[in-house]
């Protein structure tokens, strides 16, 4: 079933057509969407600190997470929208109300903190209306800027030992260093 979900996603991604990315000016307030894989207990301690850092940088932050379970509770991180299995159809595509909510906003920057290729998060990254998308190189062509690691296999996922906070730090380091060279 996973291969079918992946092939449907790849087909829909090809239908999206080419993007016209616009690099964000990191020295001004931006509207930022952060997507991440929520932990099963939905604690997300590193995601909380990432949100605080973006708020400190005076960014308007929206956060969407995904956890592979039916019942999702966002009591610990109420400013995030955490999607679960009920928010997706049989083929892993978000249901209509999720897509409507996702497309209702435009973002200057999408930060994808995914460390493995989860089809539900891939759809969120694909359908987010953002001027610039950045994330880890998972071999899908979704992002405008990729963070690549030697000897990294996306199939390893969490076993690769990559921390969410480290990935975020790398993304911000590159975004700010590229901006400072303009």
Secondary structure as the mmCIF struct_conf table of DSSP 4:
data_model
#
loop_
_struct_conf.conf_type_id
_struct_conf.id
_struct_conf.beg_label_comp_id
_struct_conf.beg_label_asym_id
_struct_conf.beg_label_seq_id
_struct_conf.end_label_comp_id
_struct_conf.end_label_asym_id
_struct_conf.end_label_seq_id
HELX_RH_AL_P HELX_RH_AL_P1 UNK A 2 UNK A 16
TURN_TY1_P TURN_TY1_P1 UNK A 26 UNK A 27
BEND BEND1 UNK A 28 UNK A 28
STRN STRN1 UNK A 31 UNK A 37
HELX_LH_PP_P HELX_LH_PP_P1 UNK A 38 UNK A 39
TURN_TY1_P TURN_TY1_P2 UNK A 40 UNK A 41
HELX_RH_AL_P HELX_RH_AL_P2 UNK A 45 UNK A 56
TURN_TY1_P TURN_TY1_P3 UNK A 57 UNK A 58
STRN STRN2 UNK A 60 UNK A 66
BEND BEND2 UNK A 68 UNK A 70
BEND BEND3 UNK A 75 UNK A 75
TURN_TY1_P TURN_TY1_P4 UNK A 76 UNK A 79
STRN STRN3 UNK A 80 UNK A 83
HELX_RH_3T_P HELX_RH_3T_P1 UNK A 85 UNK A 87
STRN STRN4 UNK A 88 UNK A 88
TURN_TY1_P TURN_TY1_P5 UNK A 90 UNK A 91
BEND BEND4 UNK A 92 UNK A 92
HELX_LH_PP_P HELX_LH_PP_P2 UNK A 93 UNK A 93
STRN STRN5 UNK A 94 UNK A 94
HELX_LH_PP_P HELX_LH_PP_P3 UNK A 95 UNK A 95
HELX_RH_AL_P HELX_RH_AL_P3 UNK A 96 UNK A 103
TURN_TY1_P TURN_TY1_P6 UNK A 104 UNK A 104
STRN STRN6 UNK A 106 UNK A 112
BEND BEND5 UNK A 115 UNK A 116
HELX_RH_AL_P HELX_RH_AL_P4 UNK A 119 UNK A 127
STRN STRN7 UNK A 129 UNK A 136
BEND BEND6 UNK A 139 UNK A 140
BEND BEND7 UNK A 144 UNK A 144
STRN STRN8 UNK A 145 UNK A 147
TURN_TY1_P TURN_TY1_P7 UNK A 150 UNK A 151
HELX_RH_3T_P HELX_RH_3T_P2 UNK A 154 UNK A 160
HELX_RH_AL_P HELX_RH_AL_P5 UNK A 164 UNK A 180
TURN_TY1_P TURN_TY1_P8 UNK A 181 UNK A 181
#
